[in-house]
């Protein structure tokens, strides 16, 4: 619990949207910036597969490749002037 609280505190300070997925690519948690940038909805999107909500071809290729050492950079669907 303490580790999760620290994780939440650290990701809240980040300008990036952070999403935690399980092994089936289902959303387990996301920060406020993910709400702002991606238009995620707290009560509706928990448990949803991220690839059902974020359908950008570059993101799909990123997920399928499974190499998460480098980020994928996309235009934010809910904030189109933001990357």
C-alpha positions as a LaTeX table, in Angstrom:
\begin{tabular}{lrrr}
\hline
Residue & $x$ (\AA) & $y$ (\AA) & $z$ (\AA) \\
\hline
Unk1 & 0.00 & 0.00 & 0.00 \\
Unk2 & 2.81 & 2.41 & 0.86 \\
Unk3 & 4.60 & 1.64 & $-2.40$ \\
Unk4 & 1.42 & 2.33 & $-4.36$ \\
Unk5 & 0.89 & 5.62 & $-2.50$ \\
Unk6 & 4.43 & 6.68 & $-3.33$ \\
Unk7 & 3.91 & 5.68 & $-6.97$ \\
Unk8 & 0.72 & 7.77 & $-7.12$ \\
Unk9 & 2.47 & 10.75 & $-5.53$ \\
Unk10 & 5.34 & 10.57 & $-8.02$ \\
Unk11 & 3.15 & 10.16 & $-11.11$ \\
Unk12 & 0.89 & 13.04 & $-10.05$ \\
Unk13 & 3.87 & 15.38 & $-10.35$ \\
Unk14 & 4.68 & 14.20 & $-13.88$ \\
Unk15 & 3.38 & 16.13 & $-16.91$ \\
Unk16 & 2.80 & 12.81 & $-18.70$ \\
Unk17 & $-0.23$ & 10.60 & $-18.63$ \\
Unk18 & 0.54 & 7.36 & $-16.79$ \\
Unk19 & $-1.50$ & 4.19 & $-17.26$ \\
Unk20 & $-0.91$ & 0.89 & $-15.45$ \\
Unk21 & $-1.99$ & $-2.21$ & $-17.38$ \\
Unk22 & $-2.23$ & $-5.84$ & $-16.39$ \\
Unk23 & $-0.95$ & $-8.72$ & $-18.53$ \\
Unk24 & $-4.11$ & $-8.67$ & $-20.65$ \\
Unk25 & $-3.63$ & $-4.94$ & $-21.42$ \\
Unk26 & $-6.55$ & $-3.98$ & $-19.19$ \\
Unk27 & $-6.38$ & $-0.65$ & $-17.38$ \\
Unk28 & $-5.69$ & $-1.06$ & $-13.67$ \\
Unk29 & $-4.94$ & 2.57 & $-12.82$ \\
Unk30 & $-4.23$ & 5.95 & $-14.46$ \\
Unk31 & $-3.27$ & 9.42 & $-13.31$ \\
Unk32 & $-5.09$ & 12.72 & $-13.82$ \\
Unk33 & $-2.95$ & 13.67 & $-16.80$ \\
Unk34 & $-4.08$ & 10.50 & $-18.58$ \\
Unk35 & $-7.63$ & 11.75 & $-18.05$ \\
Unk36 & $-6.73$ & 15.17 & $-19.45$ \\
Unk37 & $-4.64$ & 13.95 & $-22.39$ \\
Unk38 & $-6.48$ & 10.79 & $-23.41$ \\
Unk39 & $-10.01$ & 11.52 & $-22.26$ \\
Unk40 & $-10.10$ & 8.47 & $-19.99$ \\
Unk41 & $-13.04$ & 8.21 & $-17.59$ \\
Unk42 & $-12.39$ & 6.88 & $-14.10$ \\
Unk43 & $-15.49$ & 4.78 & $-13.51$ \\
Unk44 & $-15.96$ & 3.58 & $-17.08$ \\
Unk45 & $-12.45$ & 2.82 & $-18.31$ \\
Unk46 & $-10.98$ & 0.78 & $-15.44$ \\
Unk47 & $-10.75$ & $-2.82$ & $-16.62$ \\
Unk48 & $-11.05$ & $-1.87$ & $-20.30$ \\
Unk49 & $-8.36$ & $-2.98$ & $-22.74$ \\
Unk50 & $-6.18$ & $-0.01$ & $-23.63$ \\
Unk51 & $-6.13$ & $-1.00$ & $-27.31$ \\
Unk52 & $-9.94$ & $-0.74$ & $-27.38$ \\
Unk53 & $-9.72$ & 2.86 & $-26.18$ \\
Unk54 & $-6.54$ & 4.09 & $-27.85$ \\
Unk55 & $-6.62$ & 2.95 & $-31.47$ \\
Unk56 & $-3.80$ & 4.92 & $-33.03$ \\
Unk57 & $-1.85$ & 2.64 & $-35.44$ \\
Unk58 & 1.52 & 3.65 & $-33.94$ \\
Unk59 & 0.27 & 2.72 & $-30.48$ \\
Unk60 & $-1.03$ & $-0.64$ & $-31.69$ \\
Unk61 & 2.36 & $-1.42$ & $-33.28$ \\
Unk62 & 4.08 & $-0.37$ & $-30.04$ \\
Unk63 & 1.92 & $-2.76$ & $-28.01$ \\
Unk64 & 2.35 & $-5.61$ & $-30.46$ \\
Unk65 & 6.14 & $-5.19$ & $-30.58$ \\
Unk66 & 6.30 & $-5.52$ & $-26.79$ \\
Unk67 & 9.50 & $-3.44$ & $-26.55$ \\
Unk68 & 8.66 & $-0.80$ & $-23.97$ \\
Unk69 & 12.22 & 0.46 & $-23.38$ \\
Unk70 & 11.43 & 3.61 & $-25.38$ \\
Unk71 & 8.17 & 5.55 & $-25.26$ \\
Unk72 & 5.74 & 5.96 & $-28.10$ \\
Unk73 & 4.84 & 9.62 & $-28.73$ \\
Unk74 & 1.38 & 10.41 & $-30.07$ \\
Unk75 & $-0.83$ & 13.45 & $-30.42$ \\
Unk76 & $-3.15$ & 13.48 & $-27.40$ \\
Unk77 & $-6.71$ & 12.66 & $-28.54$ \\
Unk78 & $-8.35$ & 14.80 & $-25.85$ \\
Unk79 & $-5.81$ & 17.65 & $-26.20$ \\
Unk80 & $-4.86$ & 17.74 & $-29.91$ \\
Unk81 & $-2.23$ & 20.47 & $-29.49$ \\
Unk82 & $-0.36$ & 18.27 & $-27.02$ \\
Unk83 & 2.01 & 15.36 & $-27.65$ \\
\hline
\end{tabular}
